[in-house]
Amino acid sequence: MCKIQIPVPSRGEQEGILRILRIHDVRIQTEQRYLKKLKLQKNGLMHDLLTGKVRVRVPEEQARC
């Protein structure tokens, strides 16, 4: 049987890595909440446009094409 040595970072380095990972985890969660908010806003705007609640104005030069 062969013994394989696996290097393990020091306790301080492990804690530093953990700190960085937690910061990024919080950032990911924040971005996911923001994305969810934007998707809800998009759905609401699409509903308003598709039901005619909000009128779409087209400039005259584009309406003639």
N, C-alpha and C positions, 0 to 999 in steps of 0.2 A: 504494500500500500504506500502510495506517495503522499507526502505531506506538502500542501501548498500554503505558502504564507500569503496572507492578504493584508496589505497595509491599511491601517485604520487611522483616520485623522485624530488629532488630539482633541480633548474635551472642549477646549476653547475654540478650535476650528469648527468642530461640530455645531457648537452654539452659534457661531458666526454664520454658518450655512443655514441653520434653522431660522435665524433672524431675517436673512435675505429672502428665504422661501416664504416666510409669513408676510413680509411686505408685499411680495408679488401676488400671494394668494388674496390679500385684501384688495389689491388693484384689480385682479381678475374678477372678484365678486362685485366690485364697484362698476366695472365695465359691463358685466352681465346685467346688473340692475338697470343701467342706463340704456342698454340695448333693448331690454324688455319694455321700458318706458317709451322708447322711440317706436317700437313695433305697435304698441297700443295706440300711440298718436297717429301713426300711419293708417291703421285700420279705421280709426275714427274719421280721419280726413277722407279716406276712400269712400266710406259709407256716406258722408255728407255730399261728396261729389256725385256718386252714383245714384243717389236718391233725389238729386236735384235741390237739396237743401242749400247748397252753395252753387252759385252760377259761375261758369267759366267764361271769362272774357277773352276773346281772340282779337288781336289787332286787325284792322281792316285789310292791310296788305296781305296778311296770311289767310284771311277768310276768302279772298278772291281766287286763291290757288286751287 
